[in-house]
């Protein structure tokens, strides 16, 4: 069983993280920023249509900014399971900052040594994770089987993953795989868990979800 309070991620000191954001924004959001050439295309300039039209009377966004033993996933699960009527609720999960690795498949966790670098313990092995412990886990490994990211996606939860975190973290871990920062970022983007949308930034995603009628839940 995994405890929700364990293994908060020390991705990098916060000053260091935000010190990298300015450069990452310039690289990662170039396709989303408004320019004179796109002045007549407000939809493209404003970013992707995410999270899209949300169904149900009850809507909540879980702001996942640390792995926290899978806390962001557990909070989304508990919101959905306590609003069980068909079509009654929509859960949106934003994976940003330290929670971003949850959005990556197991191949990236192994190749880039994500578990060892960020001290994320696999609840199955009790050692540094060499796979994504929240993706297709064996029954009984997580606190609740249905909090796995693949199961939440299958149940209709909407996931967004922060492009800024992708760029910053892949650059930091590129050396673990012996590749350049550019190669790492490209590979990470190609190995996002199917069904998860890469969005301009996590804070952008929290904003758009709230504009779409979601109440806010800190995923921590």
Buried (B, 14 or more C-beta within 10 A) or exposed (E): EBEBEBBBBEBBEEEEBBEBBEEBBEBBBEEBEEEEEBEEEEEEBEBBEBBEEBEBEBBBBBBBBBBBBBBBBBBBBBBBBEBEEEEEBBBBBBBBBBBBBBBBBBEBBBBBBBBBBBEBBBBBEEEBBBBBBBBBBEEEBBBBEBBBBBBBBEEEBBBBBBBBBBBBBBBBBBEBBEBEBEEBBEBBBEBBBEBBBBBBBBBBBBEBBBEBBBEEBEBB
